[in-house]
Amino acid sequence: MDGPFPIKELKDLTNLELLDLSSNRFSGSIPGRELSNLVKLKALDLSGNDFSGSVELKGICELKNMQELDLSRNKLVATI
């Protein structure tokens, strides 16, 4: 898959626990605030894409059930 992150298709999946969208060609930024709707998410793998720019860490940090996060092999700029 390629293009921007498909948040519109995912935002209502509030019971989702695992999301693996690795090794695609998603581009643009990662919409951290919109991801905060996925309150039961335990693992998020967005590695190996073409995401660039900064990461909205505030939204990702609100995911209290998150145990695994992989953003490697992208073109991101962020301070954690």
PDB file as gemmi writes it, atoms N, CA and C in Angstrom:
CRYST1    1.000    1.000    1.000  90.00  90.00  90.00 P 1                      
ATOM      1  N   MET A   1       0.852  -1.168   0.000  1.00  0.00           N  
ATOM      2  CA  MET A   1       0.000   0.000   0.000  1.00  0.00           C  
ATOM      3  C   MET A   1       0.897   1.230   0.000  1.00  0.00           C  
ATOM      4  N   ASP A   2       0.376   2.318  -0.513  1.00  0.00           N  
ATOM      5  CA  ASP A   2       1.149   3.542  -0.510  1.00  0.00           C  
ATOM      6  C   ASP A   2       0.234   4.741  -0.327  1.00  0.00           C  
ATOM      7  N   GLY A   3       0.853   5.911  -0.196  1.00  0.00           N  
ATOM      8  CA  GLY A   3       0.090   7.129   0.028  1.00  0.00           C  
ATOM      9  C   GLY A   3       0.096   7.525   1.485  1.00  0.00           C  
ATOM     10  N   PRO A   4      -0.796   8.430   1.870  1.00  0.00           N  
ATOM     11  CA  PRO A   4      -0.862   8.868   3.264  1.00  0.00           C  
ATOM     12  C   PRO A   4      -1.411   7.770   4.173  1.00  0.00           C  
ATOM     13  N   PHE A   5      -1.164   7.914   5.446  1.00  0.00           N  
ATOM     14  CA  PHE A   5      -1.640   6.951   6.449  1.00  0.00           C  
ATOM     15  C   PHE A   5      -3.168   6.877   6.401  1.00  0.00           C  
ATOM     16  N   PRO A   6      -3.757   5.680   6.371  1.00  0.00           N  
ATOM     17  CA  PRO A   6      -5.214   5.521   6.219  1.00  0.00           C  
ATOM     18  C   PRO A   6      -5.988   5.676   7.527  1.00  0.00           C  
ATOM     19  N   ILE A   7      -5.863   6.810   8.181  1.00  0.00           N  
ATOM     20  CA  ILE A   7      -6.487   6.993   9.492  1.00  0.00           C  
ATOM     21  C   ILE A   7      -8.001   6.972   9.429  1.00  0.00           C  
ATOM     22  N   LYS A   8      -8.602   7.452   8.365  1.00  0.00           N  
ATOM     23  CA  LYS A   8     -10.063   7.455   8.274  1.00  0.00           C  
ATOM     24  C   LYS A   8     -10.622   6.052   8.343  1.00  0.00           C  
ATOM     25  N   GLU A   9      -9.913   5.093   7.759  1.00  0.00           N  
ATOM     26  CA  GLU A   9     -10.371   3.717   7.755  1.00  0.00           C  
ATOM     27  C   GLU A   9     -10.153   3.027   9.099  1.00  0.00           C  
ATOM     28  N   LEU A  10      -9.284   3.576   9.936  1.00  0.00           N  
ATOM     29  CA  LEU A  10      -8.905   2.913  11.183  1.00  0.00           C  
ATOM     30  C   LEU A  10      -9.474   3.556  12.438  1.00  0.00           C  
ATOM     31  N   LYS A  11      -9.881   4.805  12.370  1.00  0.00           N  
ATOM     32  CA  LYS A  11     -10.192   5.569  13.590  1.00  0.00           C  
ATOM     33  C   LYS A  11     -11.336   4.994  14.417  1.00  0.00           C  
ATOM     34  N   ASP A  12     -12.242   4.245  13.813  1.00  0.00           N  
ATOM     35  CA  ASP A  12     -13.369   3.691  14.565  1.00  0.00           C  
ATOM     36  C   ASP A  12     -13.115   2.284  15.097  1.00  0.00           C  
ATOM     37  N   LEU A  13     -11.926   1.760  14.884  1.00  0.00           N  
ATOM     38  CA  LEU A  13     -11.594   0.413  15.347  1.00  0.00           C  
ATOM     39  C   LEU A  13     -11.079   0.470  16.782  1.00  0.00           C  
ATOM     40  N   THR A  14     -11.924   0.886  17.688  1.00  0.00           N  
ATOM     41  CA  THR A  14     -11.500   1.160  19.063  1.00  0.00           C  
ATOM     42  C   THR A  14     -11.132  -0.101  19.846  1.00  0.00           C  
ATOM     43  N   ASN A  15     -11.492  -1.281  19.374  1.00  0.00           N  
ATOM     44  CA  ASN A  15     -11.123  -2.526  20.044  1.00  0.00           C  
ATOM     45  C   ASN A  15      -9.865  -3.159  19.469  1.00  0.00           C  
ATOM     46  N   LEU A  16      -9.251  -2.513  18.493  1.00  0.00           N  
ATOM     47  CA  LEU A  16      -8.055  -3.030  17.846  1.00  0.00           C  
ATOM     48  C   LEU A  16      -6.899  -3.087  18.843  1.00  0.00           C  
ATOM     49  N   GLU A  17      -6.211  -4.235  18.913  1.00  0.00           N  
ATOM     50  CA  GLU A  17      -5.091  -4.394  19.831  1.00  0.00           C  
ATOM     51  C   GLU A  17      -3.750  -4.466  19.121  1.00  0.00           C  
ATOM     52  N   LEU A  18      -3.724  -4.936  17.884  1.00  0.00           N  
ATOM     53  CA  LEU A  18      -2.491  -5.068  17.126  1.00  0.00           C  
ATOM     54  C   LEU A  18      -2.686  -4.451  15.755  1.00  0.00           C  
ATOM     55  N   LEU A  19      -1.772  -3.572  15.365  1.00  0.00           N  
ATOM     56  CA  LEU A  19      -1.823  -2.953  14.051  1.00  0.00           C  
ATOM     57  C   LEU A  19      -0.433  -3.043  13.432  1.00  0.00           C  
ATOM     58  N   ASP A  20      -0.317  -3.833  12.366  1.00  0.00           N  
ATOM     59  CA  ASP A  20       0.950  -4.006  11.674  1.00  0.00           C  
ATOM     60  C   ASP A  20       0.787  -3.527  10.236  1.00  0.00           C  
ATOM     61  N   LEU A  21       1.305  -2.359   9.961  1.00  0.00           N  
ATOM     62  CA  LEU A  21       1.295  -1.788   8.613  1.00  0.00           C  
ATOM     63  C   LEU A  21       2.734  -1.592   8.147  1.00  0.00           C  
ATOM     64  N   SER A  22       3.602  -2.502   8.551  1.00  0.00           N  
ATOM     65  CA  SER A  22       5.009  -2.403   8.199  1.00  0.00           C  
ATOM     66  C   SER A  22       5.242  -2.774   6.740  1.00  0.00           C  
ATOM     67  N   SER A  23       6.374  -2.317   6.241  1.00  0.00           N  
ATOM     68  CA  SER A  23       6.857  -2.650   4.887  1.00  0.00           C  
ATOM     69  C   SER A  23       5.864  -2.303   3.796  1.00  0.00           C  
ATOM     70  N   ASN A  24       5.302  -1.120   3.887  1.00  0.00           N  
ATOM     71  CA  ASN A  24       4.469  -0.563   2.835  1.00  0.00           C  
ATOM     72  C   ASN A  24       5.174   0.680   2.304  1.00  0.00           C  
ATOM     73  N   ARG A  25       4.459   1.523   1.651  1.00  0.00           N  
ATOM     74  CA  ARG A  25       5.038   2.775   1.154  1.00  0.00           C  
ATOM     75  C   ARG A  25       4.195   3.957   1.600  1.00  0.00           C  
ATOM     76  N   PHE A  26       3.726   3.917   2.848  1.00  0.00           N  
ATOM     77  CA  PHE A  26       2.983   5.052   3.371  1.00  0.00           C  
ATOM     78  C   PHE A  26       3.934   6.237   3.480  1.00  0.00           C  
ATOM     79  N   SER A  27       3.419   7.427   3.228  1.00  0.00           N  
ATOM     80  CA  SER A  27       4.258   8.624   3.258  1.00  0.00           C  
ATOM     81  C   SER A  27       3.566   9.717   4.058  1.00  0.00           C  
ATOM     82  N   GLY A  28       4.249  10.828   4.213  1.00  0.00           N  
ATOM     83  CA  GLY A  28       3.700  11.933   4.994  1.00  0.00           C  
ATOM     84  C   GLY A  28       4.008  11.739   6.459  1.00  0.00           C  
ATOM     85  N   SER A  29       3.196  12.325   7.291  1.00  0.00           N  
ATOM     86  CA  SER A  29       3.427  12.232   8.740  1.00  0.00           C  
ATOM     87  C   SER A  29       2.537  11.165   9.364  1.00  0.00           C  
ATOM     88  N   ILE A  30       2.910  10.758  10.560  1.00  0.00           N  
ATOM     89  CA  ILE A  30       2.112   9.800  11.325  1.00  0.00           C  
ATOM     90  C   ILE A  30       1.153  10.608  12.194  1.00  0.00           C  
ATOM     91  N   PRO A  31      -0.152  10.422  12.021  1.00  0.00           N  
ATOM     92  CA  PRO A  31      -1.132  11.230  12.768  1.00  0.00           C  
ATOM     93  C   PRO A  31      -1.327  10.712  14.192  1.00  0.00           C  
ATOM     94  N   GLY A  32      -0.402  11.071  15.063  1.00  0.00           N  
ATOM     95  CA  GLY A  32      -0.432  10.583  16.434  1.00  0.00           C  
ATOM     96  C   GLY A  32      -1.706  10.903  17.187  1.00  0.00           C  
ATOM     97  N   ARG A  33      -2.222  12.097  17.018  1.00  0.00           N  
ATOM     98  CA  ARG A  33      -3.448  12.471  17.748  1.00  0.00           C  
ATOM     99  C   ARG A  33      -4.637  11.613  17.338  1.00  0.00           C  
ATOM    100  N   GLU A  34      -4.748  11.332  16.050  1.00  0.00           N  
ATOM    101  CA  GLU A  34      -5.842  10.504  15.568  1.00  0.00           C  
ATOM    102  C   GLU A  34      -5.688   9.056  16.036  1.00  0.00           C  
ATOM    103  N   LEU A  35      -4.455   8.601  16.186  1.00  0.00           N  
ATOM    104  CA  LEU A  35      -4.219   7.247  16.680  1.00  0.00           C  
ATOM    105  C   LEU A  35      -4.660   7.086  18.123  1.00  0.00           C  
ATOM    106  N   SER A  36      -4.762   8.169  18.858  1.00  0.00           N  
ATOM    107  CA  SER A  36      -5.143   8.079  20.274  1.00  0.00           C  
ATOM    108  C   SER A  36      -6.559   7.547  20.456  1.00  0.00           C  
ATOM    109  N   ASN A  37      -7.357   7.490  19.387  1.00  0.00           N  
ATOM    110  CA  ASN A  37      -8.689   6.888  19.466  1.00  0.00           C  
ATOM    111  C   ASN A  37      -8.629   5.374  19.602  1.00  0.00           C  
ATOM    112  N   LEU A  38      -7.503   4.781  19.243  1.00  0.00           N  
ATOM    113  CA  LEU A  38      -7.345   3.332  19.311  1.00  0.00           C  
ATOM    114  C   LEU A  38      -6.886   2.954  20.720  1.00  0.00           C  
ATOM    115  N   VAL A  39      -7.762   3.122  21.683  1.00  0.00           N  
ATOM    116  CA  VAL A  39      -7.409   3.064  23.098  1.00  0.00           C  
ATOM    117  C   VAL A  39      -6.954   1.689  23.575  1.00  0.00           C  
ATOM    118  N   LYS A  40      -7.292   0.618  22.881  1.00  0.00           N  
ATOM    119  CA  LYS A  40      -6.888  -0.724  23.305  1.00  0.00           C  
ATOM    120  C   LYS A  40      -5.642  -1.217  22.581  1.00  0.00           C  
ATOM    121  N   LEU A  41      -5.037  -0.371  21.758  1.00  0.00           N  
ATOM    122  CA  LEU A  41      -3.887  -0.768  20.963  1.00  0.00           C  
ATOM    123  C   LEU A  41      -2.711  -1.129  21.864  1.00  0.00           C  
ATOM    124  N   LYS A  42      -2.190  -2.342  21.675  1.00  0.00           N  
ATOM    125  CA  LYS A  42      -1.046  -2.818  22.453  1.00  0.00           C  
ATOM    126  C   LYS A  42       0.241  -2.812  21.640  1.00  0.00           C  
ATOM    127  N   ALA A  43       0.120  -3.030  20.329  1.00  0.00           N  
ATOM    128  CA  ALA A  43       1.302  -3.089  19.479  1.00  0.00           C  
ATOM    129  C   ALA A  43       1.033  -2.351  18.167  1.00  0.00           C  
ATOM    130  N   LEU A  44       1.971  -1.488  17.802  1.00  0.00           N  
ATOM    131  CA  LEU A  44       1.867  -0.711  16.569  1.00  0.00           C  
ATOM    132  C   LEU A  44       3.189  -0.822  15.825  1.00  0.00           C  
ATOM    133  N   ASP A  45       3.136  -1.366  14.612  1.00  0.00           N  
ATOM    134  CA  ASP A  45       4.336  -1.517  13.793  1.00  0.00           C  
ATOM    135  C   ASP A  45       4.139  -0.768  12.482  1.00  0.00           C  
ATOM    136  N   LEU A  46       4.837   0.337  12.349  1.00  0.00           N  
ATOM    137  CA  LEU A  46       4.801   1.144  11.131  1.00  0.00           C  
ATOM    138  C   LEU A  46       6.186   1.203  10.495  1.00  0.00           C  
ATOM    139  N   SER A  47       7.014   0.235  10.794  1.00  0.00           N  
ATOM    140  CA  SER A  47       8.383   0.228  10.287  1.00  0.00           C  
ATOM    141  C   SER A  47       8.421  -0.015   8.784  1.00  0.00           C  
ATOM    142  N   GLY A  48       9.516   0.431   8.157  1.00  0.00           N  
ATOM    143  CA  GLY A  48       9.748   0.167   6.754  1.00  0.00           C  
ATOM    144  C   GLY A  48       8.809   0.880   5.803  1.00  0.00           C  
ATOM    145  N   ASN A  49       8.405   2.077   6.144  1.00  0.00           N  
ATOM    146  CA  ASN A  49       7.573   2.902   5.271  1.00  0.00           C  
ATOM    147  C   ASN A  49       8.356   4.137   4.861  1.00  0.00           C  
ATOM    148  N   ASP A  50       7.685   5.105   4.298  1.00  0.00           N  
ATOM    149  CA  ASP A  50       8.332   6.357   3.894  1.00  0.00           C  
ATOM    150  C   ASP A  50       7.813   7.553   4.694  1.00  0.00           C  
ATOM    151  N   PHE A  51       7.430   7.312   5.954  1.00  0.00           N  
ATOM    152  CA  PHE A  51       6.978   8.417   6.793  1.00  0.00           C  
ATOM    153  C   PHE A  51       8.126   9.397   6.985  1.00  0.00           C  
ATOM    154  N   SER A  52       7.799  10.679   7.020  1.00  0.00           N  
ATOM    155  CA  SER A  52       8.839  11.690   7.180  1.00  0.00           C  
ATOM    156  C   SER A  52       8.327  12.792   8.094  1.00  0.00           C  
ATOM    157  N   GLY A  53       9.232  13.670   8.457  1.00  0.00           N  
ATOM    158  CA  GLY A  53       8.861  14.783   9.324  1.00  0.00           C  
ATOM    159  C   GLY A  53       8.849  14.379  10.782  1.00  0.00           C  
ATOM    160  N   SER A  54       8.111  15.125  11.574  1.00  0.00           N  
ATOM    161  CA  SER A  54       8.056  14.848  13.004  1.00  0.00           C  
ATOM    162  C   SER A  54       6.886  13.928  13.330  1.00  0.00           C  
ATOM    163  N   VAL A  55       6.948  13.342  14.492  1.00  0.00           N  
ATOM    164  CA  VAL A  55       5.904  12.439  14.965  1.00  0.00           C  
ATOM    165  C   VAL A  55       5.109  13.159  16.042  1.00  0.00           C  
ATOM    166  N   GLU A  56       3.784  13.098  15.961  1.00  0.00           N  
ATOM    167  CA  GLU A  56       2.941  13.681  17.008  1.00  0.00           C  
ATOM    168  C   GLU A  56       2.939  12.726  18.194  1.00  0.00           C  
ATOM    169  N   LEU A  57       3.962  12.846  19.033  1.00  0.00           N  
ATOM    170  CA  LEU A  57       4.115  11.916  20.150  1.00  0.00           C  
ATOM    171  C   LEU A  57       3.039  12.078  21.207  1.00  0.00           C  
ATOM    172  N   LYS A  58       2.444  13.248  21.292  1.00  0.00           N  
ATOM    173  CA  LYS A  58       1.430  13.465  22.330  1.00  0.00           C  
ATOM    174  C   LYS A  58       0.301  12.445  22.191  1.00  0.00           C  
ATOM    175  N   GLY A  59      -0.208  12.248  20.999  1.00  0.00           N  
ATOM    176  CA  GLY A  59      -1.283  11.283  20.794  1.00  0.00           C  
ATOM    177  C   GLY A  59      -0.845   9.857  21.049  1.00  0.00           C  
ATOM    178  N   ILE A  60       0.357   9.516  20.595  1.00  0.00           N  
ATOM    179  CA  ILE A  60       0.868   8.162  20.807  1.00  0.00           C  
ATOM    180  C   ILE A  60       1.091   7.903  22.285  1.00  0.00           C  
ATOM    181  N   CYS A  61       1.532   8.908  23.022  1.00  0.00           N  
ATOM    182  CA  CYS A  61       1.760   8.745  24.465  1.00  0.00           C  
ATOM    183  C   CYS A  61       0.457   8.553  25.242  1.00  0.00           C  
ATOM    184  N   GLU A  62      -0.658   8.908  24.663  1.00  0.00           N  
ATOM    185  CA  GLU A  62      -1.945   8.703  25.322  1.00  0.00           C  
ATOM    186  C   GLU A  62      -2.431   7.264  25.220  1.00  0.00           C  
ATOM    187  N   LEU A  63      -1.756   6.448  24.441  1.00  0.00           N  
ATOM    188  CA  LEU A  63      -2.136   5.042  24.292  1.00  0.00           C  
ATOM    189  C   LEU A  63      -1.579   4.262  25.483  1.00  0.00           C  
ATOM    190  N   LYS A  64      -2.323   4.216  26.558  1.00  0.00           N  
ATOM    191  CA  LYS A  64      -1.868   3.658  27.835  1.00  0.00           C  
ATOM    192  C   LYS A  64      -1.635   2.151  27.793  1.00  0.00           C  
ATOM    193  N   ASN A  65      -2.245   1.438  26.830  1.00  0.00           N  
ATOM    194  CA  ASN A  65      -2.059  -0.006  26.727  1.00  0.00           C  
ATOM    195  C   ASN A  65      -0.903  -0.392  25.811  1.00  0.00           C  
ATOM    196  N   MET A  66      -0.263   0.596  25.185  1.00  0.00           N  
ATOM    197  CA  MET A  66       0.814   0.332  24.225  1.00  0.00           C  
ATOM    198  C   MET A  66       1.986  -0.358  24.911  1.00  0.00           C  
ATOM    199  N   GLN A  67       2.375  -1.493  24.350  1.00  0.00           N  
ATOM    200  CA  GLN A  67       3.522  -2.235  24.859  1.00  0.00           C  
ATOM    201  C   GLN A  67       4.657  -2.278  23.847  1.00  0.00           C  
ATOM    202  N   GLU A  68       4.323  -2.229  22.553  1.00  0.00           N  
ATOM    203  CA  GLU A  68       5.329  -2.289  21.500  1.00  0.00           C  
ATOM    204  C   GLU A  68       5.054  -1.208  20.455  1.00  0.00           C  
ATOM    205  N   LEU A  69       6.096  -0.504  20.089  1.00  0.00           N  
ATOM    206  CA  LEU A  69       6.003   0.534  19.067  1.00  0.00           C  
ATOM    207  C   LEU A  69       7.241   0.453  18.199  1.00  0.00           C  
ATOM    208  N   ASP A  70       7.060   0.233  16.894  1.00  0.00           N  
ATOM    209  CA  ASP A  70       8.187   0.161  15.975  1.00  0.00           C  
ATOM    210  C   ASP A  70       7.981   1.167  14.851  1.00  0.00           C  
ATOM    211  N   LEU A  71       8.818   2.196  14.843  1.00  0.00           N  
ATOM    212  CA  LEU A  71       8.792   3.227  13.817  1.00  0.00           C  
ATOM    213  C   LEU A  71      10.098   3.232  13.029  1.00  0.00           C  
ATOM    214  N   SER A  72      10.866   2.183  13.138  1.00  0.00           N  
ATOM    215  CA  SER A  72      12.186   2.119  12.495  1.00  0.00           C  
ATOM    216  C   SER A  72      12.057   2.094  10.972  1.00  0.00           C  
ATOM    217  N   ARG A  73      13.156   2.395  10.322  1.00  0.00           N  
ATOM    218  CA  ARG A  73      13.273   2.392   8.862  1.00  0.00           C  
ATOM    219  C   ARG A  73      12.276   3.332   8.195  1.00  0.00           C  
ATOM    220  N   ASN A  74      12.151   4.518   8.746  1.00  0.00           N  
ATOM    221  CA  ASN A  74      11.380   5.616   8.167  1.00  0.00           C  
ATOM    222  C   ASN A  74      12.298   6.826   8.104  1.00  0.00           C  
ATOM    223  N   LYS A  75      11.768   7.968   7.760  1.00  0.00           N  
ATOM    224  CA  LYS A  75      12.556   9.203   7.668  1.00  0.00           C  
ATOM    225  C   LYS A  75      12.018  10.221   8.673  1.00  0.00           C  
ATOM    226  N   LEU A  76      11.842   9.771   9.887  1.00  0.00           N  
ATOM    227  CA  LEU A  76      11.216  10.590  10.921  1.00  0.00           C  
ATOM    228  C   LEU A  76      12.238  11.429  11.679  1.00  0.00           C  
ATOM    229  N   VAL A  77      11.743  12.544  12.221  1.00  0.00           N  
ATOM    230  CA  VAL A  77      12.544  13.411  13.070  1.00  0.00           C  
ATOM    231  C   VAL A  77      11.738  13.618  14.336  1.00  0.00           C  
ATOM    232  N   ALA A  78      12.275  13.177  15.471  1.00  0.00           N  
ATOM    233  CA  ALA A  78      11.544  13.345  16.726  1.00  0.00           C  
ATOM    234  C   ALA A  78      12.511  13.188  17.901  1.00  0.00           C  
ATOM    235  N   THR A  79      12.159  13.820  18.982  1.00  0.00           N  
ATOM    236  CA  THR A  79      12.866  13.645  20.237  1.00  0.00           C  
ATOM    237  C   THR A  79      11.918  12.928  21.182  1.00  0.00           C  
ATOM    238  N   ILE A  80      12.381  11.848  21.756  1.00  0.00           N  
ATOM    239  CA  ILE A  80      11.511  11.068  22.652  1.00  0.00           C  
ATOM    240  C   ILE A  80      11.997  11.259  24.068  1.00  0.00           C  
TER     241      ILE A  80                                                      
END                                                                             
